[in-house]
């Protein structure tokens, strides 16, 4: 529990997802003091979700034995396109009805605390950079593999969101021109090849075609309750089919990593502002299958990167797990509070 003190600053980080809302209370040194979690229930509508976010924040504050008056700021990561300046969620495909939603305005009215809104993967990258890497690299790229795939870019220690606030949307980088259709409408996107959704679809299609796997013994033929952890269990029990699917996904992640390194290195050579030092891999899939995927990702990245591009570049797995988003939210709130 936190000790109440008027001299201590406290920040809230929030990770708003399609299925859950996670909130965490942090002190000025980014120590996580308490957390709270609620299901999102986006089918109830925009206003109901925003009210649930506010409730989750209040629950976390209560858990830390604090009051909202002691909170300096709230940083929230929202899925999809975000206009940071206005705090508006332009479009969130995994949240029903979320288009041009003034999230900052609504939350500030409910909480009475300054609120700052960013893309969820940008915030996760910020959390990894500040808390895990201690802000040491000048440049970092984060790749987050979960239900979908997103990314975040740090340049010269600052989060880069691009002109239209959509930089880092690496999940929609096309890796196979004639590949499977992606939710964005294109074919062969990174997300359609290596996300949790893509992996599960490939496994379920294989089972439907008669492929044998231990997963059906574990969960039944429909695999409705399939989770990333089940894939790890199956692989460790010798399931060759699941192992092959995961290896293919890891190869795509490696190719995407190499592409990013190549692009960033080229930019560095042309305009001398980028020289990526670290590529961090995170998200639920990486958290569950790090041991099974990392070596394949690294070797594939080396195979596809331009000659010399990998020199000095570290490819590492994040240790923050689910806490990357709420930690990044706290980093954002702390950063913006200093500007005030």
matplotlib code that plots the C-alpha trace (Angstrom):
import matplotlib.pyplot as plt

x = [0.0, 1.1, 1.9, -0.2, 2.0, 1.4, 5.0, 4.7, 3.4, 1.2, 0.2, -2.3, -1.6, -4.5, -4.5, -7.8, -8.3, -11.1, -11.7, -10.2, -9.3, -6.2, -5.3, -2.2, -1.0, 2.6, 4.9, 7.4, 10.0, 7.5, 7.0, 3.7, 1.7, -1.6, -3.7, -7.3, -8.9, -12.4, -13.8, -14.4, -17.9, -17.7, -21.1, -22.7, -21.6, -19.1, -20.4, -20.6, -17.0, -15.7, -17.6, -15.9, -12.5, -13.2, -14.4, -11.3, -9.1, -11.1, -10.7, -6.9, -6.7, -8.8, -6.5, -3.5, -5.2, -5.1, -7.7, -8.1, -6.9, -3.4, -3.3, -1.3, -2.3, -3.8, -2.2, -4.3, -3.5, -6.3, -6.4, -6.4, -5.8, -5.5, -5.1, -2.8, -3.3, -7.1, -7.2, -9.6, -9.8, -10.2, -11.1, -10.7, -11.6, -11.8, -14.2, -17.8, -18.8, -15.6, -15.1, -14.0, -14.5, -13.3, -11.9, -9.8, -12.7, -15.1, -12.6, -11.4, -15.1, -15.6, -12.3, -11.4, -7.8, -5.7, -5.9, -3.5, -4.5, -2.1, -2.2, -1.9, 1.2, 2.9, 2.3, 3.5, 6.7, 7.1, 6.7, 9.4, 11.7, 11.5, 11.0, 12.7, 15.5, 15.9, 15.8, 19.3, 19.0, 18.6, 16.4, 14.1, 11.4, 8.7, 6.8, 3.8, 2.2, -1.2, -4.7, -3.4, 0.1, 1.2, 4.4, 5.9, 8.9, 11.2, 13.6, 16.1, 14.3, 11.0, 7.9, 7.3, 3.7, 4.1, 2.3, -1.1, -0.6, -0.4, 3.3, 4.1, 1.2, 3.6, 0.9, -0.3, 3.0, 2.5, 4.8, 2.9, 1.2, -1.2, -1.4, -4.5, -6.9, -6.4, -9.1, -7.9, -9.0, -5.5, -3.9, -0.8, -0.4, 2.0, -1.0, -2.8, 0.2, 1.6, -0.9, -2.6, -5.8, -3.8, -2.2, -5.5, -7.2, -4.4, -4.6, -8.4, -8.3, -5.7, -7.9, -10.9, -8.8, -8.0, -4.6, -3.8, -2.9, -2.8, -4.9, -8.1, -7.4, -6.9, -9.7, -12.1, -12.4, -13.9, -10.9, -13.2, -11.2, -7.8, -5.2, -1.6, -0.5, -2.1, 0.2, 3.2, 1.9, 1.3, 4.7, 6.4, 4.5, 5.8, 3.0, 4.7, 1.8, 1.6, 5.3, 5.4, 2.6, 4.5, 7.8, 6.2, 4.7, 8.2, 9.7, 7.3, 8.1, 11.8, 11.2, 9.2, 11.9, 14.5, 12.4, 12.1, 15.9, 16.6, 14.2, 15.5, 19.1, 18.5, 16.9, 19.9, 22.2, 20.1, 19.3, 21.4, 18.7, 18.0, 20.2, 18.1, 19.8, 17.1, 14.1, 11.9, 9.3, 6.3, 2.6, 0.7, 1.9, 5.6, 5.0, 3.5, 5.9, 9.1, 11.2, 9.7, 9.9, 12.9, 15.7, 13.8, 12.9, 16.5, 18.0, 15.3, 16.0, 19.7, 18.9, 16.7, 18.5, 20.8, 24.5, 25.8, 22.4, 22.2, 25.6, 25.1, 21.3, 19.8, 16.6, 15.1, 11.9, 10.1, 9.8, 7.0, 4.2, 0.7, 2.3, 3.9, 0.7, 0.0, 3.6, 3.8, 0.6, 2.2, 5.3, 3.2, 1.3, 4.5, 6.0, 3.0, 2.7, 6.3, 5.3, 2.4]
y = [0.0, 3.6, 6.0, 9.1, 12.1, 15.5, 15.6, 12.4, 12.4, 9.5, 8.6, 6.2, 4.2, 2.6, -0.1, 0.0, -3.2, -4.9, -7.4, -5.9, -2.6, -2.6, 0.3, 0.7, 3.2, 4.3, 6.6, 9.0, 6.2, 4.1, 1.6, -0.2, 0.3, -1.3, -2.5, -3.1, -4.9, -4.9, -6.5, -3.9, -4.9, -2.8, -4.1, -1.8, 1.3, 4.1, 5.9, 2.6, 1.7, 5.2, 4.9, 1.5, 3.0, 5.6, 2.9, 0.9, 3.9, 4.5, 0.9, 1.0, 4.3, 2.7, -0.4, 1.9, 3.6, 6.9, 9.5, 11.0, 14.3, 12.7, 11.7, 14.1, 12.6, 9.6, 8.2, 5.8, 3.7, 3.1, 0.7, 2.2, 5.7, 8.4, 12.2, 12.9, 16.7, 16.5, 13.2, 11.8, 8.2, 8.6, 4.9, 1.8, -1.3, -3.6, -1.3, -1.2, 2.3, 4.0, 6.7, 10.2, 9.7, 12.6, 10.2, 12.8, 15.2, 12.6, 11.0, 14.4, 15.2, 11.9, 11.9, 15.5, 14.7, 15.6, 12.7, 12.0, 9.6, 7.7, 4.6, 1.5, 0.1, 3.5, 3.6, 0.0, 0.9, 4.0, 1.8, -0.7, 2.1, 4.0, 1.3, -1.8, -0.2, 2.8, 5.2, 4.2, 3.5, 6.5, 4.6, 1.6, -0.3, -2.3, -5.1, -6.3, -9.6, -10.4, -10.6, -8.3, -6.9, -3.3, -1.4, 1.7, 3.7, 5.8, 8.2, 10.2, 9.2, 10.5, 8.6, 9.0, 8.9, 10.5, 13.2, 11.4, 9.8, 6.4, 5.6, 2.2, 0.4, -2.4, -5.1, -3.9, -4.1, -6.6, -9.6, -11.9, -10.2, -13.2, -14.1, -14.4, -11.5, -9.1, -7.4, -4.1, -5.4, -6.0, -9.4, -10.8, -8.3, -9.2, -9.3, -11.8, -14.1, -14.0, -12.6, -14.8, -14.6, -15.8, -18.6, -19.8, -19.7, -21.7, -24.4, -24.6, -24.8, -27.6, -29.6, -29.1, -30.6, -33.6, -32.6, -34.4, -32.3, -32.8, -29.7, -31.5, -34.0, -31.1, -28.9, -30.8, -30.6, -27.1, -25.5, -22.7, -22.3, -22.2, -19.9, -19.1, -21.1, -24.2, -23.9, -24.0, -27.1, -28.9, -28.1, -29.3, -32.5, -33.1, -31.7, -31.4, -29.6, -26.8, -26.6, -26.0, -23.4, -21.5, -21.8, -20.3, -17.4, -16.8, -16.7, -14.0, -12.0, -12.4, -11.2, -8.2, -7.4, -7.5, -5.2, -2.7, -2.8, -2.4, 0.6, 2.3, 1.7, 3.2, 6.2, 6.6, 6.6, 9.1, 11.7, 10.7, 10.7, 7.0, 4.1, 1.6, -0.1, -2.3, -4.1, -5.3, -8.0, -8.1, -8.9, -12.0, -14.3, -13.5, -13.8, -17.3, -18.6, -16.7, -19.9, -21.4, -18.3, -16.1, -18.1, -18.5, -14.8, -13.7, -16.2, -15.2, -11.5, -12.1, -14.0, -11.3, -8.1, -6.2, -7.0, -5.2, -3.9, -6.2, -5.1, -3.8, -4.3, -6.2, -8.2, -8.9, -10.0, -7.7, -8.8, -6.4, -8.5, -7.1, -4.3, -2.6, -0.7, 0.6, 1.4, 3.4, 5.2, 6.3, 7.4, 9.5, 11.1, 11.8, 13.4, 15.6, 16.7, 18.0, 20.2, 21.8]
z = [0.0, -0.6, 2.2, 1.9, 1.5, 0.0, -1.2, -3.2, -6.7, -7.8, -11.4, -12.9, -16.0, -17.9, -20.6, -22.4, -24.5, -26.4, -23.6, -20.4, -18.7, -16.5, -14.2, -12.1, -9.5, -9.7, -7.7, -9.1, -9.4, -11.4, -8.6, -9.1, -5.9, -6.8, -9.8, -10.7, -13.6, -15.2, -18.3, -21.1, -22.2, -25.3, -26.5, -23.9, -25.8, -25.6, -22.5, -20.5, -21.4, -20.4, -17.1, -16.6, -17.2, -14.5, -12.1, -12.8, -12.0, -8.8, -7.8, -8.3, -6.3, -3.5, -3.5, -3.0, 0.0, -1.9, -3.1, -6.5, -5.1, -4.7, -8.4, -10.6, -13.9, -15.7, -18.9, -20.9, -23.9, -26.3, -29.3, -32.7, -34.0, -31.4, -31.6, -28.7, -28.7, -28.3, -26.5, -29.1, -30.1, -33.9, -34.5, -32.4, -34.4, -31.4, -29.5, -30.8, -31.9, -31.1, -33.7, -32.9, -29.1, -27.0, -24.3, -22.5, -22.1, -20.8, -18.3, -17.0, -16.2, -14.4, -12.5, -12.0, -12.9, -16.0, -18.5, -21.4, -24.2, -26.6, -28.8, -26.6, -28.4, -28.3, -24.6, -24.1, -26.0, -23.7, -20.6, -21.8, -22.7, -19.5, -16.9, -18.4, -20.5, -18.1, -21.0, -22.0, -25.7, -28.0, -30.3, -29.8, -31.7, -29.9, -31.5, -29.5, -30.6, -29.1, -30.5, -33.2, -33.8, -33.0, -32.5, -31.0, -32.0, -29.7, -31.4, -29.5, -26.3, -27.5, -28.6, -32.3, -33.5, -37.0, -38.9, -38.9, -35.4, -37.0, -36.9, -35.5, -37.1, -38.1, -37.9, -41.4, -43.1, -45.9, -45.8, -48.3, -51.2, -51.7, -48.1, -45.9, -45.7, -42.8, -40.8, -42.4, -45.8, -47.2, -47.8, -46.2, -43.4, -40.6, -38.3, -40.5, -40.4, -36.9, -34.4, -31.8, -34.0, -37.1, -35.2, -33.7, -37.1, -38.7, -36.0, -36.2, -40.0, -39.7, -37.3, -39.6, -42.4, -40.3, -38.7, -35.5, -32.5, -28.7, -28.4, -29.3, -26.5, -24.1, -25.2, -27.5, -31.3, -31.4, -29.5, -28.3, -25.1, -26.8, -25.1, -25.9, -22.8, -24.3, -27.3, -25.1, -23.2, -26.5, -27.9, -24.7, -25.0, -28.5, -30.7, -34.1, -35.8, -33.2, -33.1, -36.9, -36.8, -34.0, -35.9, -39.0, -36.9, -35.4, -38.8, -39.9, -36.8, -37.6, -41.2, -39.9, -37.4, -40.2, -42.4, -39.6, -38.9, -42.6, -43.0, -39.9, -40.8, -44.3, -42.7, -40.5, -43.5, -45.4, -42.8, -39.9, -37.2, -36.7, -35.6, -33.8, -30.9, -29.4, -30.8, -28.0, -28.4, -26.1, -25.9, -24.8, -27.5, -26.7, -23.0, -23.4, -26.1, -25.6, -25.2, -28.3, -30.6, -29.7, -31.2, -34.5, -34.6, -34.0, -36.6, -39.2, -38.6, -39.2, -42.4, -43.9, -42.6, -45.0, -44.6, -41.5, -40.5, -37.4, -36.1, -32.5, -32.6, -29.7, -30.1, -26.6, -25.1, -22.7, -19.1, -18.2, -19.8, -19.2, -17.1, -20.1, -21.0, -17.5, -16.9, -20.1, -19.1, -15.9, -17.8, -20.1, -17.2, -15.3, -18.5, -19.2, -15.5, -15.6, -18.6, -16.7]

ax = plt.figure().add_subplot(projection="3d")
ax.plot(x, y, z, "-o")
ax.set_aspect("equal")
plt.show()
